[in-house]
């Protein structure tokens, strides 16, 4: 699979490979839907190094951590 070679992916077990493949195929179907002629979507989609992540894994990666520690109790208004 070109995806694995392009992004230097490796999976510890056959089960993990199958799980990641299912995630990739799920996203591949979405990408085809978005990019289909006549699609109502206003953007173009493509695969990237996160294409085998679950939504939960991707959201966890993209969510700021420890935000409660960084936010002041009251925001200053200007």
NORRAKA-V946111 format. One record per residue. N is the residue number from 0. SS is DSSP state (@ for helix, = for strand, . for the rest). Layout:
BEGIN
N_SS / N_SS
END
This chain:
BEGIN
0_. / 1_@ / 2_@ / 3_@ / 4_@ / 5_@ / 6_. / 7_. / 8_. / 9_. / 10_. / 11_. / 12_. / 13_@ / 14_@ / 15_@ / 16_@ / 17_@ / 18_@ / 19_@ / 20_@ / 21_@ / 22_@ / 23_@ / 24_@ / 25_@ / 26_@ / 27_@ / 28_@ / 29_@ / 30_@ / 31_@ / 32_@ / 33_@ / 34_@ / 35_. / 36_. / 37_. / 38_. / 39_. / 40_. / 41_. / 42_. / 43_. / 44_. / 45_. / 46_. / 47_. / 48_. / 49_. / 50_. / 51_. / 52_. / 53_. / 54_@ / 55_@ / 56_@ / 57_@ / 58_@ / 59_@ / 60_@ / 61_@ / 62_. / 63_. / 64_. / 65_. / 66_@ / 67_@ / 68_@ / 69_@ / 70_. / 71_. / 72_. / 73_. / 74_. / 75_. / 76_. / 77_.
END
